[in-house]
Amino acid sequence: MAEVIRMPKMSDTMEEGVIAAWLKKVGDSVKPGDILAEVETDKATMELESYEEGVLLYIGVKEKDAVPVNGIIAVIGEKGEDFQSLLSEGGASEAKAEEAPKAEEKKEAAPQAAAPVEKIDTSNIAATVITMPKMSDTMQEGTIAAWLKKVGDDIKSGEIIAEVETDKATMELESYEDGTLLYIGVEAGDSVPVDGVIAVIGEKGADFETLLKAQEQSSSEPEAAAPAPAEKPAETKAPEAPKAAPAASTAAPVLADGERVKASPLAKKIAEEKGIDIRQVAGSGENGRIVKRDIENFVPAAAPVAAAAGASAPVVGQESFIEEKVSQMRKVIAKRLAESKFSAPHFYLTMEINMDKAIEARKSMNEIAPVKISFNDMVIKAAAAALRQHPKVNSSWLGDKIRYNDHIHIGMAVAVEEGLLVPVIRFADSKSLSQISTEAKTLGGKAKTKELQPKDWEGNTFTISNLGMFGIDEFTAIINPPDACILAVGGIKETVIVKDGQMKIGNVMKVTLSCDHRVVDGAVGSAFLLTLKGLLEDPVRILI
């Protein structure tokens, strides 16, 4: 009997999957354990394994198309078996039932409605539209950092065609298609939303323009139904015509001998914003074309004597500024932390910790440790041990329920040039200080060189942010969702302390716990800090 194959849920946050590539075609024999397709999830590209034996009778999703979790993607059964009834049971009949009343309502306007409903046939076009993939769980759009291939280049499956800047890191965009790069839809430096068209790969001479029209039609089908917009170009053409002449003079600068300057629209825009004479810039693009990087790397030559004569000296205190596009990372930091700050009711608990014994212990451990142990490593280990004793702090708010995590994955905030990344040290409570130190250094290095992968930044249950190395005494941090708490760690400061009625010099470190009051109460957070304080003031207890 034929069996319907549905899109499985391959990660805890997955809502839909994209068929990256089919490894079997209709008519192929399939055995349990065979790989049917490669599926791109919100985390990674994974293999879809068959648990059925038979013949692949039906494929319901084209390559590069998305399907929701539990959506029908294929049917496997005996050769010649009727599978249409299975598809109807899976929801096809419901879709037809919904369409029926709509058809009756529009009976009178059938001749007019028929035209926009008719889809463009692309079955004979040997080309594939490449869209922006979702490279992280929070990604909403990507920026093309650089194209590594140009139009006309031959592409093989597995080759890197571009570098994409996401909210987390700069990642490589791999091609799953063989063919020629026929079209590039996004300039380097520009952003495109997830699933937006960025390129077309196919056979040389393929009609990719029709393919793009079909793609546009599928995304804006309701708008195409209205006939009125067809009249608008005729109405608006006349008043816009006079603007064309001055626009041409600014958009197409010329050299001294009258030759047009070859430059990308983005390069022209940036040059205009920065006040750069684009005629002085040397182009590094194809056929000497000026691109974004040429403008960014341009260093103006000394001003000519004639120009200097007429120019006055710059005014002291003259106002100036530079505006930059917000990076993907900064956009997501702004969005997620604003949501956290304004949706989670924060409260803060601050405590002083005497670090005298911790300083002595660290000095002793580093004499025999295979790697240099830092105070931050000791804080991570102590926090993990304290979380094991106070599981309510190691939790998450999920709206209608609270998740108490048995595992302890500590996120470690790392400052990078564009903002902040939080790589995760997994099962921190079960690792030695040397292991934590090694992993922290490796993840910190990857964060700064943009080499982190999704598995490196996902799954934190508690976060630590340390600004002590910058001389900060204390600060409050914004909770990093989905955690319920974040620990802000200040620097170790030599100060006067009172012990047994005597004043003496001691080394004190301040820590502040930010708590989500929906999950953690003041007494729970205070008990956690007391345990953390005890562990750091007597570090031998961390090792037990």
Buried (B, 14 or more C-beta within 10 A) or exposed (E): EBBBBBBBBBBEEBEBBBBBBBEBEEEEEBEEEBEBBBBBBBBEBBEBEBEBBBBBBBBBBEBBEBBEBEBBBBBBBEEEBEBEEBBEEBEBEEEEEEEEEEEEEBEEEEEEBEEBEEEBEBEEBBBBBBBBBBBBBBBBBBBBBBBEBEEEEEBEEEBEBBBBBBBBBBBEBBBBBBBBBBBBBBBBBBBBEBBBBBBBBBEEEBBBEBBBEBBBBEEEEEEEBEEEEEEEEEEEEEEEEEEEEEEEEEEEBEEEEEEEBBBBEBBBBBBBEEEBEBBEBEBEBEEEBBBBBBBEEBEEEEEEEEEEEEEEEEEEEEEEEEEEEEBBBBBBBEEBBEEBEEEBEBBEBBBBBBBBBBBEBBEEBEEEBEBEBBBBBBBBBBBBBBBBEBEBBBBBBEEEEBEEBEEBBBBBBBBBEBBBBBBBBBEBBEBEBBBBBBBBBEBBEBBBEBBBBBEBBBBBBBBBBBBBEEEBBBBBBBBBBBBBBBBBBBBBBEEEBEEEEEEEEBBBBBBBBBBBBEBBEEEBBBBBBEBBBBBBBEBEEBEE
